[in-house]
Amino acid sequence: MTNAYRWAFSTPLRKVYYNLTITALSVVAAILIGMIELAQVFSEKMGFSDGAWHWLQNLDIGWLGYLLVGLFLFSWGISYIIWKFFKIEERWNTPLKM
């Protein structure tokens, strides 16, 4: 993480890109966990216990942590590919011609 912070805070453009990536990932993680928790409470209160509802009610939240780690790694990989493939830094750091 120290290397990521050092990289991100070396230029203002990288700082914005880093913050957008982290914020988007945090929102996705919060929505994912919130929806699972809401579905568990809803299914329990409504008495649903068949098939997917049973699986959802017995879902171990600890395993979601592994899913989130995978989500973080996946999103950072995609973010890195976008940064390199679209040459974000070169594109945004060139002076405007008038």
Buried (B, 14 or more C-beta within 10 A) or exposed (E): EEEEEEEBEEEEBBBEBBEEBBEEBEEEBEEBBEEBEEBBEEBEEEEBEEEEBEEBBEBEEEEBEEEBEEBBEEBBEEBEEEBEEEEBBEEEEEEEEE
